[in-house]
């Protein structure tokens, strides 16, 4: 007989005001967990607890984690859904924009996880980081995004080895999703109108699957992408 699934408890979600993060917030709440949100803007549902912070400011991100944890008696899980991009060639993307992608996607992820670790270790909690299919396959005009997401892959694999037996660690590798992530891009960098993209709600369901595994059982890595995803494998 299978072990019972682990209750969610307090789940810290970065980027929880939109896209995949918002879908994860709703999924956690529907499954009896308490979503705690970190984002640059407040969530659409004001009933959810949140801290407004730019993940490019890693010290502020760490402080936001501590505030939410202390206010709610700890953290049981973390999902680092927040991410940003700046498309273009290395020559054309301004240095500040290029560096911000790495600051938010990689350094922001590490800062949030670092701040949450003391709380997670007390309860044998779980972490799900969010990479991308462009964290395992590189394409042109995406040096910042690929660098950051390849970094998340390496960070997460090393973290899993470091925390094994104490905190569960899962690497999520999502493909394209129907979110507003592409809205501010030049047309040539947007998915075509007929692109097959996943619903963020379906990817969020996979995140919950990883978070709710019973003690001692972990999903180490998940690739969740449309069946016709061009950036995998």
NUNUBA-89163 format. One line per field, with one value per residue: residue in three letters; x, y, z of N, C-alpha, C in turn. Coordinates in Angstrom, 1 decimal. Example, Ala and Ser with C-alpha at 12.3 -4.5 7.8 and 13.67 -1.06 7.14 Angstrom:
2
rest: ALA / SER
n.xx: 13.2 / 12.8
n.yy: -5.7 / -2.2
n.zz: 7.8 / 7.1
ca.xx: 12.3 / 13.7
ca.yy: -4.5 / -1.1
ca.zz: 7.8 / 7.1
c.xx: 13.2 / 12.9
c.yy: -3.3 / 0.0
c.zz: 7.8 / 7.9
END
This chain:
233
rest: UNK / UNK / UNK / UNK / UNK / UNK / UNK / UNK / UNK / UNK / UNK / UNK / UNK / UNK / UNK / UNK / UNK / UNK / UNK / UNK / UNK / UNK / UNK / UNK / UNK / UNK / UNK / UNK / UNK / UNK / UNK / UNK / UNK / UNK / UNK / UNK / UNK / UNK / UNK / UNK / UNK / UNK / UNK / UNK / UNK / UNK / UNK / UNK / UNK / UNK / UNK / UNK / UNK / UNK / UNK / UNK / UNK / UNK / UNK / UNK / UNK / UNK / UNK / UNK / UNK / UNK / UNK / UNK / UNK / UNK / UNK / UNK / UNK / UNK / UNK / UNK / UNK / UNK / UNK / UNK / UNK / UNK / UNK / UNK / UNK / UNK / UNK / UNK / UNK / UNK / UNK / UNK / UNK / UNK / UNK / UNK / UNK / UNK / UNK / UNK / UNK / UNK / UNK / UNK / UNK / UNK / UNK / UNK / UNK / UNK / UNK / UNK / UNK / UNK / UNK / UNK / UNK / UNK / UNK / UNK / UNK / UNK / UNK / UNK / UNK / UNK / UNK / UNK / UNK / UNK / UNK / UNK / UNK / UNK / UNK / UNK / UNK / UNK / UNK / UNK / UNK / UNK / UNK / UNK / UNK / UNK / UNK / UNK / UNK / UNK / UNK / UNK / UNK / UNK / UNK / UNK / UNK / UNK / UNK / UNK / UNK / UNK / UNK / UNK / UNK / UNK / UNK / UNK / UNK / UNK / UNK / UNK / UNK / UNK / UNK / UNK / UNK / UNK / UNK / UNK / UNK / UNK / UNK / UNK / UNK / UNK / UNK / UNK / UNK / UNK / UNK / UNK / UNK / UNK / UNK / UNK / UNK / UNK / UNK / UNK / UNK / UNK / UNK / UNK / UNK / UNK / UNK / UNK / UNK / UNK / UNK / UNK / UNK / UNK / UNK / UNK / UNK / UNK / UNK / UNK / UNK / UNK / UNK / UNK / UNK / UNK / UNK / UNK / UNK / UNK / UNK / UNK / UNK
n.xx: 0.8 / 0.5 / 2.3 / 0.7 / 0.0 / 2.0 / 1.0 / 0.5 / 1.0 / 2.6 / 3.4 / 5.9 / 5.9 / 7.5 / 7.1 / 4.4 / 2.2 / 1.4 / 1.1 / 2.8 / 3.4 / 1.1 / -0.8 / 0.2 / -0.2 / -3.0 / -3.5 / -2.2 / -3.7 / -6.2 / -5.7 / -5.5 / -3.3 / -1.3 / -0.6 / 2.2 / 3.3 / 5.8 / 6.5 / 6.9 / 4.7 / 1.4 / -0.7 / -3.6 / -5.6 / -6.3 / -6.5 / -4.5 / -1.4 / 1.4 / 4.6 / 6.0 / 8.6 / 11.6 / 13.2 / 15.8 / 17.1 / 18.7 / 19.2 / 16.9 / 15.1 / 15.7 / 15.0 / 12.3 / 11.5 / 12.1 / 10.3 / 7.7 / 7.9 / 8.3 / 6.0 / 4.1 / 4.7 / 6.7 / 8.0 / 7.0 / 7.5 / 9.0 / 8.5 / 10.1 / 9.0 / 9.3 / 10.5 / 12.4 / 13.2 / 15.3 / 15.4 / 17.5 / 20.7 / 23.9 / 25.5 / 23.5 / 21.7 / 21.3 / 23.8 / 22.9 / 20.3 / 20.7 / 22.2 / 20.3 / 18.5 / 20.0 / 20.3 / 17.7 / 16.6 / 18.6 / 20.3 / 18.4 / 16.7 / 18.6 / 18.9 / 16.4 / 16.0 / 18.2 / 17.5 / 15.2 / 16.0 / 16.7 / 14.1 / 12.9 / 14.6 / 13.9 / 11.5 / 11.7 / 11.3 / 10.4 / 11.7 / 11.1 / 12.6 / 12.5 / 13.5 / 14.0 / 13.3 / 15.2 / 17.2 / 18.5 / 18.9 / 20.5 / 19.8 / 20.0 / 20.2 / 19.5 / 21.2 / 21.4 / 19.1 / 19.4 / 21.9 / 21.2 / 19.2 / 20.5 / 22.2 / 20.4 / 19.7 / 22.2 / 22.7 / 20.5 / 20.8 / 23.2 / 22.4 / 20.5 / 22.1 / 23.5 / 21.6 / 20.4 / 18.3 / 17.6 / 16.2 / 13.8 / 14.5 / 13.5 / 13.9 / 12.3 / 11.6 / 10.2 / 8.4 / 7.2 / 4.5 / 1.1 / 1.1 / 1.6 / 4.2 / 5.5 / 4.6 / 5.8 / 7.8 / 9.6 / 8.0 / 9.3 / 10.3 / 8.2 / 6.0 / 4.5 / 1.1 / -0.2 / 1.1 / 1.8 / 1.2 / 1.6 / -0.9 / -0.6 / -1.8 / -1.7 / 1.0 / 1.4 / 0.1 / 1.8 / 3.9 / 2.7 / 2.4 / 5.1 / 5.7 / 4.1 / 4.9 / 5.4 / 7.4 / 10.8 / 10.5 / 11.3 / 10.8 / 13.1 / 13.7 / 11.8 / 10.5 / 8.3 / 6.4 / 4.9 / 3.6 / 4.8 / 7.0 / 9.6 / 12.1 / 13.1 / 14.2
n.yy: -1.2 / 2.2 / 5.0 / 7.7 / 10.8 / 13.7 / 16.5 / 19.9 / 22.4 / 25.5 / 27.1 / 28.7 / 30.9 / 32.2 / 34.9 / 34.7 / 36.2 / 36.1 / 34.2 / 31.0 / 31.0 / 32.1 / 30.2 / 28.1 / 29.1 / 29.1 / 26.3 / 25.3 / 26.5 / 25.4 / 22.8 / 22.7 / 23.9 / 26.7 / 29.4 / 31.5 / 34.5 / 35.9 / 38.7 / 41.2 / 42.7 / 43.0 / 40.1 / 39.1 / 38.2 / 39.5 / 38.2 / 36.4 / 36.0 / 38.1 / 39.5 / 42.3 / 42.6 / 43.0 / 40.5 / 40.8 / 42.2 / 40.8 / 40.7 / 42.0 / 40.1 / 37.9 / 38.9 / 39.2 / 36.6 / 35.8 / 37.4 / 36.5 / 33.8 / 34.0 / 35.3 / 33.3 / 31.1 / 29.5 / 27.7 / 25.2 / 24.4 / 25.4 / 27.1 / 28.2 / 30.1 / 32.6 / 34.6 / 36.1 / 37.7 / 38.8 / 39.3 / 39.0 / 39.6 / 39.1 / 41.3 / 43.3 / 43.5 / 45.6 / 45.9 / 46.2 / 45.2 / 42.6 / 41.5 / 41.7 / 39.7 / 37.4 / 38.0 / 38.0 / 35.4 / 33.4 / 34.3 / 35.4 / 33.1 / 31.5 / 33.1 / 33.2 / 30.5 / 30.0 / 31.7 / 30.4 / 27.9 / 27.3 / 27.1 / 25.1 / 22.9 / 22.2 / 20.9 / 19.0 / 19.8 / 20.8 / 21.7 / 23.2 / 24.1 / 26.3 / 25.8 / 25.7 / 24.5 / 25.8 / 25.7 / 23.4 / 23.2 / 25.2 / 28.3 / 30.7 / 34.3 / 34.4 / 34.5 / 35.5 / 34.5 / 31.7 / 31.3 / 31.9 / 30.0 / 27.5 / 27.8 / 27.6 / 24.9 / 23.6 / 24.6 / 23.5 / 20.7 / 20.4 / 21.3 / 19.4 / 17.2 / 18.2 / 18.5 / 16.1 / 13.7 / 15.4 / 17.8 / 17.8 / 18.1 / 19.3 / 19.6 / 21.5 / 21.5 / 23.4 / 23.6 / 25.8 / 28.0 / 29.2 / 32.1 / 35.5 / 36.0 / 36.3 / 38.7 / 41.3 / 41.1 / 41.6 / 41.1 / 39.0 / 37.4 / 36.2 / 33.5 / 31.8 / 32.4 / 30.0 / 28.3 / 25.5 / 25.5 / 24.8 / 24.8 / 26.9 / 25.9 / 23.1 / 22.6 / 23.5 / 21.6 / 19.5 / 20.4 / 20.4 / 17.6 / 16.8 / 18.2 / 16.9 / 14.3 / 11.4 / 11.2 / 10.5 / 9.7 / 11.1 / 13.3 / 13.9 / 15.3 / 17.0 / 17.2 / 19.1 / 19.7 / 20.9 / 18.5 / 18.8 / 20.3 / 22.3 / 23.0 / 20.9 / 17.6
n.zz: 0.0 / -0.9 / 0.6 / 2.5 / 0.9 / 1.4 / 3.4 / 2.4 / 3.8 / 4.7 / 1.8 / 0.1 / -2.6 / -5.3 / -7.7 / -7.6 / -8.4 / -11.0 / -14.1 / -14.2 / -11.4 / -10.2 / -10.9 / -9.5 / -6.9 / -6.7 / -7.0 / -4.7 / -2.7 / -3.2 / -2.6 / 0.1 / 1.2 / 2.4 / 0.6 / 0.3 / -0.9 / -2.9 / -4.9 / -7.4 / -7.7 / -6.1 / -5.5 / -7.5 / -5.9 / -3.0 / -0.6 / -0.2 / 1.6 / 1.2 / 0.1 / -1.3 / -3.5 / -5.3 / -6.9 / -7.9 / -6.0 / -3.8 / -1.0 / -0.1 / -0.9 / 0.7 / 3.2 / 2.9 / 2.7 / 5.3 / 6.8 / 6.0 / 6.8 / 9.6 / 10.3 / 9.9 / 11.2 / 10.1 / 7.2 / 4.9 / 2.3 / -0.8 / -3.9 / -6.7 / -8.8 / -10.1 / -12.8 / -15.5 / -18.7 / -21.4 / -24.5 / -27.4 / -29.1 / -27.6 / -28.1 / -28.5 / -26.4 / -23.7 / -21.1 / -18.4 / -18.5 / -19.4 / -17.2 / -15.2 / -15.8 / -15.1 / -12.4 / -11.3 / -12.1 / -11.4 / -9.2 / -7.5 / -7.1 / -5.7 / -3.4 / -2.2 / -1.6 / 0.1 / 2.3 / 3.1 / 4.0 / 6.8 / 7.9 / 6.4 / 6.9 / 9.5 / 9.3 / 7.5 / 4.8 / 1.4 / -1.8 / -4.9 / -7.8 / -10.6 / -13.8 / -17.2 / -20.5 / -22.0 / -20.3 / -20.7 / -23.3 / -25.6 / -27.4 / -30.0 / -29.4 / -26.8 / -24.6 / -22.0 / -20.7 / -21.1 / -19.8 / -17.2 / -16.7 / -17.2 / -15.1 / -13.0 / -13.3 / -12.7 / -10.1 / -8.7 / -8.9 / -7.6 / -5.1 / -4.4 / -3.9 / -1.8 / 0.2 / 0.6 / 2.1 / 4.1 / 3.2 / 0.6 / -2.9 / -6.0 / -9.5 / -11.8 / -15.2 / -17.3 / -20.5 / -23.1 / -22.1 / -21.9 / -21.0 / -19.8 / -20.2 / -22.6 / -23.6 / -23.7 / -25.5 / -28.7 / -31.8 / -33.3 / -31.4 / -30.1 / -29.5 / -32.3 / -33.5 / -33.8 / -32.0 / -29.9 / -26.7 / -23.2 / -20.6 / -17.7 / -15.4 / -15.7 / -15.5 / -12.9 / -11.5 / -11.7 / -10.2 / -7.6 / -7.4 / -7.0 / -4.6 / -2.8 / -2.4 / -0.4 / 2.7 / 2.2 / -0.4 / -3.5 / -6.3 / -8.4 / -10.9 / -13.3 / -16.6 / -18.1 / -20.7 / -23.8 / -26.1 / -28.6 / -28.2 / -29.2 / -28.2 / -26.8 / -27.0
ca.xx: 0.0 / 1.3 / 2.2 / -0.2 / 0.7 / 2.4 / 0.2 / 1.4 / 1.4 / 2.9 / 4.2 / 6.4 / 5.9 / 8.0 / 6.4 / 3.0 / 1.1 / 1.0 / 1.7 / 2.9 / 3.4 / -0.3 / -1.4 / 0.6 / -0.9 / -4.4 / -3.4 / -1.9 / -4.9 / -7.3 / -5.4 / -5.5 / -2.1 / -1.3 / 0.4 / 2.9 / 3.7 / 6.8 / 6.5 / 7.1 / 3.4 / 0.6 / -1.5 / -4.9 / -6.5 / -5.7 / -6.6 / -3.2 / -0.3 / 2.5 / 5.6 / 6.4 / 10.0 / 12.3 / 14.2 / 17.1 / 17.6 / 18.8 / 19.1 / 15.5 / 14.4 / 15.9 / 14.3 / 10.9 / 11.3 / 12.0 / 9.1 / 6.6 / 8.1 / 8.0 / 4.5 / 3.2 / 5.2 / 7.6 / 7.8 / 7.1 / 7.9 / 9.3 / 8.5 / 10.7 / 8.5 / 9.6 / 11.5 / 12.3 / 14.0 / 15.6 / 15.8 / 18.4 / 22.0 / 24.7 / 25.9 / 22.4 / 21.0 / 22.1 / 24.4 / 22.1 / 19.1 / 21.3 / 22.6 / 19.1 / 18.0 / 20.7 / 20.1 / 16.4 / 16.4 / 19.5 / 20.7 / 17.1 / 16.4 / 19.5 / 18.7 / 15.2 / 16.2 / 19.1 / 16.8 / 14.2 / 16.6 / 16.5 / 12.7 / 12.7 / 15.3 / 13.2 / 10.3 / 12.0 / 10.5 / 10.7 / 12.0 / 11.0 / 13.1 / 12.0 / 14.5 / 13.4 / 13.9 / 16.3 / 18.3 / 19.2 / 19.2 / 20.7 / 19.4 / 20.5 / 19.5 / 19.0 / 22.4 / 21.1 / 18.1 / 20.1 / 22.9 / 20.5 / 18.5 / 21.5 / 22.7 / 19.4 / 19.9 / 23.4 / 22.4 / 19.5 / 21.4 / 24.2 / 21.6 / 19.9 / 23.2 / 23.9 / 20.5 / 19.8 / 18.0 / 17.1 / 15.2 / 13.6 / 14.8 / 13.1 / 14.1 / 11.2 / 12.1 / 9.0 / 8.5 / 6.4 / 3.2 / 0.3 / 1.1 / 2.0 / 5.7 / 6.0 / 3.9 / 6.7 / 8.9 / 9.4 / 7.2 / 10.1 / 10.6 / 7.0 / 5.5 / 3.5 / -0.3 / -0.6 / 2.0 / 1.2 / 1.8 / 0.9 / -1.6 / 0.2 / -2.5 / -1.3 / 2.3 / 1.3 / -0.4 / 3.0 / 4.6 / 2.1 / 2.8 / 6.4 / 5.7 / 3.2 / 5.4 / 5.6 / 8.7 / 11.7 / 10.3 / 11.4 / 10.9 / 14.3 / 13.6 / 10.6 / 10.4 / 6.8 / 6.3 / 3.9 / 4.1 / 5.5 / 8.0 / 10.8 / 13.3 / 13.4 / 15.4
ca.yy: 0.0 / 3.4 / 5.9 / 8.8 / 12.0 / 14.7 / 17.7 / 21.0 / 23.3 / 26.8 / 27.0 / 30.0 / 30.8 / 33.4 / 35.1 / 34.2 / 37.2 / 35.9 / 33.1 / 29.7 / 31.2 / 32.3 / 28.9 / 27.3 / 29.6 / 28.6 / 24.9 / 25.0 / 26.8 / 24.4 / 21.5 / 22.8 / 24.5 / 28.1 / 30.0 / 32.7 / 35.0 / 37.0 / 39.2 / 42.7 / 43.3 / 42.2 / 39.1 / 39.6 / 37.9 / 40.1 / 37.3 / 35.7 / 36.8 / 38.4 / 40.5 / 42.9 / 42.7 / 42.7 / 39.4 / 41.2 / 42.7 / 39.5 / 40.9 / 42.3 / 38.9 / 37.1 / 39.5 / 38.9 / 35.2 / 35.7 / 38.0 / 35.6 / 32.6 / 34.3 / 35.6 / 32.2 / 29.9 / 28.6 / 27.4 / 23.8 / 24.2 / 26.6 / 26.9 / 29.4 / 30.3 / 33.9 / 34.6 / 37.2 / 37.5 / 40.0 / 38.7 / 39.7 / 39.1 / 39.6 / 42.7 / 44.3 / 43.6 / 46.4 / 45.1 / 46.2 / 44.3 / 41.2 / 41.1 / 41.6 / 38.3 / 36.4 / 38.3 / 37.5 / 34.0 / 32.5 / 34.8 / 35.5 / 31.8 / 31.1 / 33.9 / 32.7 / 29.1 / 30.2 / 32.2 / 29.4 / 26.6 / 27.0 / 26.7 / 23.8 / 21.8 / 21.9 / 20.1 / 18.1 / 20.4 / 20.5 / 22.8 / 22.9 / 25.2 / 26.4 / 26.1 / 25.9 / 23.7 / 26.5 / 25.4 / 22.2 / 23.3 / 26.6 / 28.8 / 32.1 / 35.5 / 34.1 / 34.2 / 35.8 / 33.5 / 30.4 / 31.4 / 31.9 / 28.7 / 26.5 / 28.0 / 27.0 / 23.4 / 23.2 / 24.9 / 22.6 / 19.4 / 20.5 / 21.5 / 18.1 / 16.4 / 18.8 / 18.4 / 14.8 / 13.1 / 16.5 / 18.6 / 17.3 / 19.1 / 18.9 / 20.5 / 21.6 / 22.0 / 23.5 / 24.2 / 27.0 / 28.0 / 30.3 / 33.1 / 36.8 / 36.0 / 36.7 / 39.9 / 42.5 / 40.8 / 41.9 / 40.0 / 37.9 / 36.5 / 35.7 / 32.2 / 32.1 / 32.3 / 28.6 / 27.6 / 24.6 / 25.8 / 24.2 / 25.7 / 26.9 / 25.1 / 21.8 / 22.5 / 23.7 / 20.3 / 18.7 / 20.9 / 19.8 / 16.2 / 16.7 / 18.7 / 16.0 / 13.0 / 11.0 / 11.2 / 9.5 / 9.6 / 12.4 / 13.5 / 14.7 / 16.2 / 16.8 / 18.0 / 19.2 / 20.5 / 20.5 / 17.3 / 19.2 / 21.3 / 22.4 / 23.3 / 19.7 / 17.5
ca.zz: 0.0 / -1.0 / 1.8 / 2.2 / 0.4 / 2.4 / 3.4 / 1.8 / 4.8 / 4.1 / 0.6 / -0.4 / -4.1 / -5.9 / -8.9 / -7.4 / -8.8 / -12.4 / -14.8 / -13.5 / -10.0 / -9.8 / -11.0 / -8.3 / -5.7 / -6.7 / -6.8 / -3.3 / -1.9 / -3.5 / -2.0 / 1.6 / 1.7 / 2.6 / -0.3 / 0.7 / -2.2 / -3.1 / -6.2 / -7.6 / -7.6 / -5.3 / -6.2 / -7.8 / -4.8 / -1.8 / 0.6 / 0.0 / 2.2 / 0.2 / 0.3 / -2.5 / -3.5 / -6.6 / -6.6 / -8.3 / -4.8 / -3.1 / 0.4 / 0.2 / -1.1 / 1.9 / 4.2 / 2.6 / 3.1 / 6.8 / 7.3 / 5.8 / 7.6 / 11.0 / 10.5 / 9.7 / 12.0 / 9.4 / 5.8 / 4.6 / 0.9 / -1.7 / -5.4 / -7.2 / -10.2 / -10.7 / -13.9 / -16.5 / -19.9 / -22.2 / -25.8 / -28.3 / -29.1 / -26.6 / -28.5 / -28.6 / -25.1 / -22.7 / -20.0 / -17.2 / -18.7 / -19.4 / -15.9 / -14.4 / -16.0 / -14.2 / -11.0 / -10.9 / -12.4 / -10.7 / -7.9 / -6.8 / -6.7 / -4.6 / -2.2 / -1.6 / -1.0 / 1.2 / 3.4 / 3.6 / 4.4 / 8.2 / 8.2 / 5.7 / 7.6 / 10.8 / 9.1 / 6.3 / 3.8 / 0.0 / -2.7 / -6.4 / -8.5 / -12.0 / -14.8 / -18.5 / -21.5 / -22.4 / -19.3 / -21.1 / -24.7 / -25.9 / -28.7 / -30.3 / -28.9 / -25.4 / -23.8 / -20.6 / -20.2 / -21.1 / -18.8 / -15.9 / -16.5 / -17.1 / -13.8 / -12.1 / -13.3 / -11.9 / -8.7 / -8.1 / -8.8 / -6.5 / -3.9 / -4.1 / -3.3 / -0.5 / 1.2 / 0.5 / 3.4 / 5.0 / 2.5 / -0.7 / -3.9 / -7.3 / -10.6 / -12.8 / -16.5 / -18.1 / -21.8 / -23.3 / -21.5 / -22.2 / -19.9 / -20.3 / -20.2 / -23.9 / -24.0 / -23.9 / -26.5 / -30.1 / -32.4 / -33.8 / -30.3 / -29.5 / -30.1 / -33.4 / -33.1 / -33.7 / -31.2 / -29.0 / -25.4 / -22.1 / -19.6 / -16.5 / -14.4 / -15.8 / -14.9 / -11.5 / -10.9 / -11.6 / -9.0 / -6.4 / -7.3 / -6.4 / -3.2 / -1.9 / -2.2 / 1.0 / 3.2 / 1.7 / -1.9 / -4.1 / -7.7 / -8.6 / -12.0 / -14.2 / -17.8 / -18.4 / -21.9 / -24.8 / -26.8 / -29.8 / -27.8 / -30.1 / -27.4 / -26.0 / -26.3
c.xx: 0.9 / 1.2 / 1.3 / 0.6 / 0.9 / 1.5 / 1.1 / 1.9 / 1.6 / 3.9 / 4.6 / 6.5 / 6.4 / 7.3 / 4.9 / 1.9 / 0.7 / 1.6 / 1.7 / 2.8 / 1.9 / -1.0 / -1.1 / 0.0 / -2.3 / -4.4 / -3.1 / -3.1 / -6.0 / -7.0 / -5.1 / -4.2 / -2.3 / -0.2 / 0.9 / 3.6 / 4.8 / 6.7 / 6.7 / 5.8 / 2.5 / -0.2 / -2.9 / -5.9 / -5.8 / -5.7 / -5.3 / -2.1 / 0.8 / 3.4 / 6.0 / 7.9 / 10.5 / 13.3 / 15.6 / 17.8 / 17.7 / 18.6 / 17.6 / 14.7 / 14.5 / 15.1 / 12.8 / 10.5 / 11.1 / 10.8 / 7.9 / 6.7 / 7.8 / 6.6 / 3.6 / 3.7 / 6.1 / 7.2 / 8.0 / 7.6 / 8.2 / 9.2 / 9.0 / 10.3 / 8.9 / 10.7 / 11.3 / 13.2 / 14.3 / 16.2 / 16.7 / 19.8 / 22.8 / 25.2 / 24.8 / 21.7 / 21.8 / 22.6 / 23.5 / 20.9 / 19.6 / 21.6 / 21.4 / 18.5 / 18.7 / 20.4 / 18.7 / 16.3 / 17.3 / 19.8 / 19.5 / 16.7 / 17.3 / 19.2 / 17.5 / 15.4 / 17.1 / 18.3 / 15.7 / 14.7 / 16.4 / 15.1 / 12.4 / 13.4 / 14.6 / 12.1 / 10.5 / 11.2 / 11.0 / 10.9 / 11.8 / 11.5 / 12.6 / 13.1 / 13.7 / 14.0 / 15.1 / 17.4 / 19.0 / 19.4 / 19.3 / 20.3 / 20.0 / 19.6 / 18.9 / 20.1 / 22.1 / 20.2 / 18.7 / 21.1 / 22.3 / 19.8 / 19.4 / 22.1 / 21.7 / 19.5 / 21.1 / 23.2 / 21.5 / 20.1 / 22.4 / 23.4 / 21.0 / 20.9 / 23.5 / 22.9 / 19.9 / 19.6 / 17.5 / 16.0 / 15.1 / 13.8 / 14.3 / 13.4 / 13.0 / 11.8 / 10.8 / 9.3 / 7.6 / 5.0 / 2.4 / 0.2 / 1.5 / 3.5 / 6.2 / 5.5 / 4.8 / 7.8 / 8.6 / 8.7 / 8.0 / 10.4 / 9.4 / 6.6 / 4.5 / 2.1 / -0.8 / 0.3 / 1.3 / 1.9 / 0.9 / 0.1 / -0.8 / -0.5 / -2.0 / 0.1 / 2.3 / 0.9 / 0.8 / 3.9 / 4.0 / 2.4 / 4.1 / 6.4 / 5.0 / 3.7 / 5.7 / 7.1 / 9.6 / 11.6 / 10.4 / 11.4 / 12.1 / 14.2 / 12.4 / 10.7 / 8.9 / 6.7 / 5.3 / 4.5 / 4.9 / 6.6 / 9.3 / 12.1 / 13.7 / 13.2 / 16.5
c.yy: 1.2 / 4.3 / 7.1 / 10.0 / 13.0 / 16.0 / 18.9 / 21.9 / 24.7 / 26.7 / 28.4 / 29.9 / 32.2 / 33.6 / 34.7 / 35.1 / 36.9 / 34.6 / 31.8 / 29.9 / 31.4 / 31.0 / 28.0 / 27.8 / 29.0 / 27.1 / 24.6 / 25.3 / 25.8 / 23.1 / 21.6 / 23.4 / 26.0 / 28.7 / 31.3 / 33.3 / 36.1 / 37.4 / 40.7 / 43.4 / 42.4 / 41.2 / 39.7 / 39.3 / 38.4 / 39.3 / 36.5 / 36.6 / 36.9 / 39.5 / 41.0 / 43.2 / 42.3 / 41.7 / 39.8 / 41.8 / 41.5 / 39.7 / 41.2 / 41.0 / 38.0 / 37.6 / 39.2 / 37.5 / 35.1 / 36.3 / 37.1 / 34.3 / 32.9 / 34.6 / 34.4 / 30.9 / 28.9 / 28.5 / 25.9 / 23.5 / 25.5 / 26.2 / 28.2 / 29.6 / 31.6 / 33.8 / 35.8 / 36.9 / 38.8 / 39.4 / 39.6 / 39.1 / 39.7 / 41.1 / 43.7 / 44.5 / 44.5 / 45.6 / 45.1 / 45.2 / 42.8 / 40.7 / 40.9 / 40.2 / 37.3 / 36.7 / 37.8 / 36.0 / 33.1 / 33.0 / 34.9 / 34.2 / 31.3 / 31.8 / 33.5 / 31.4 / 29.2 / 30.7 / 31.2 / 28.2 / 26.4 / 26.5 / 25.3 / 22.6 / 21.4 / 20.9 / 19.1 / 18.5 / 20.1 / 21.8 / 22.3 / 24.2 / 25.2 / 26.8 / 26.4 / 24.8 / 24.4 / 26.5 / 24.1 / 22.2 / 24.8 / 27.0 / 30.2 / 33.1 / 35.3 / 33.8 / 34.4 / 34.8 / 32.1 / 30.3 / 31.2 / 30.6 / 27.5 / 26.6 / 27.4 / 25.5 / 23.0 / 23.5 / 23.9 / 21.2 / 19.4 / 20.6 / 20.2 / 17.2 / 16.9 / 18.5 / 17.0 / 14.2 / 14.1 / 17.3 / 18.0 / 18.4 / 18.5 / 20.0 / 20.4 / 22.2 / 22.2 / 24.0 / 25.4 / 26.9 / 29.2 / 31.3 / 34.5 / 37.0 / 36.6 / 38.1 / 41.1 / 42.3 / 41.4 / 40.8 / 38.8 / 37.0 / 36.0 / 34.4 / 32.6 / 31.8 / 30.9 / 27.7 / 26.7 / 24.9 / 25.2 / 25.3 / 25.7 / 26.1 / 23.6 / 21.6 / 22.7 / 22.4 / 19.4 / 19.1 / 20.4 / 18.3 / 16.0 / 17.1 / 17.7 / 14.6 / 12.6 / 11.1 / 10.1 / 9.2 / 10.9 / 12.3 / 14.4 / 15.7 / 15.9 / 17.7 / 18.0 / 20.2 / 20.1 / 19.3 / 17.6 / 20.3 / 21.2 / 22.5 / 22.1 / 18.5 / 18.2
c.zz: 0.0 / 0.3 / 1.4 / 1.7 / 1.5 / 2.3 / 3.0 / 2.9 / 4.2 / 2.9 / 0.1 / -1.9 / -4.6 / -7.3 / -8.8 / -7.8 / -10.3 / -12.9 / -14.0 / -12.0 / -9.5 / -9.9 / -9.9 / -7.0 / -5.6 / -6.4 / -5.3 / -2.4 / -2.0 / -2.8 / -0.5 / 2.1 / 1.8 / 1.7 / 0.3 / -0.5 / -2.1 / -4.6 / -6.2 / -7.5 / -6.7 / -6.1 / -6.5 / -6.7 / -3.5 / -0.5 / 0.9 / 0.6 / 1.2 / 0.7 / -1.1 / -2.5 / -4.9 / -6.3 / -7.1 / -7.0 / -3.8 / -1.6 / 0.8 / 0.0 / 0.1 / 3.0 / 4.1 / 3.0 / 4.6 / 7.4 / 7.1 / 6.6 / 9.1 / 11.3 / 10.5 / 10.4 / 11.2 / 7.9 / 5.6 / 3.2 / 0.2 / -3.1 / -6.0 / -8.7 / -10.9 / -11.8 / -14.8 / -17.6 / -20.6 / -23.5 / -26.6 / -28.2 / -28.0 / -26.8 / -28.3 / -27.2 / -24.2 / -21.5 / -18.8 / -17.3 / -18.7 / -18.0 / -15.0 / -14.6 / -15.1 / -12.7 / -10.5 / -11.0 / -11.6 / -9.3 / -7.0 / -6.3 / -5.5 / -3.3 / -1.5 / -0.9 / 0.2 / 2.5 / 4.0 / 4.2 / 5.9 / 8.6 / 7.6 / 6.4 / 8.9 / 10.5 / 8.0 / 5.1 / 2.4 / -0.8 / -4.1 / -7.0 / -10.0 / -13.0 / -16.1 / -19.4 / -22.1 / -21.3 / -19.6 / -22.6 / -25.0 / -27.3 / -28.8 / -29.7 / -27.6 / -24.5 / -22.3 / -20.0 / -20.1 / -20.0 / -17.4 / -15.7 / -16.5 / -15.7 / -12.8 / -12.1 / -12.5 / -10.4 / -8.0 / -8.0 / -7.7 / -5.1 / -3.4 / -3.4 / -1.9 / 0.6 / 1.3 / 1.9 / 4.4 / 4.4 / 1.1 / -1.8 / -5.3 / -8.3 / -11.6 / -14.1 / -17.4 / -19.5 / -21.9 / -22.7 / -21.9 / -21.1 / -20.6 / -20.4 / -21.5 / -24.3 / -24.4 / -24.9 / -27.9 / -30.7 / -32.9 / -32.6 / -29.6 / -30.2 / -31.2 / -32.8 / -32.9 / -32.8 / -30.2 / -27.6 / -24.3 / -21.3 / -18.3 / -15.4 / -14.5 / -15.2 / -13.4 / -10.8 / -10.8 / -10.4 / -7.7 / -6.3 / -6.7 / -5.0 / -2.3 / -1.8 / -0.8 / 1.4 / 2.7 / 0.2 / -2.5 / -5.6 / -7.9 / -9.7 / -12.8 / -15.4 / -18.1 / -19.5 / -22.9 / -25.6 / -28.1 / -29.4 / -28.6 / -29.4 / -26.5 / -27.0 / -27.1
END
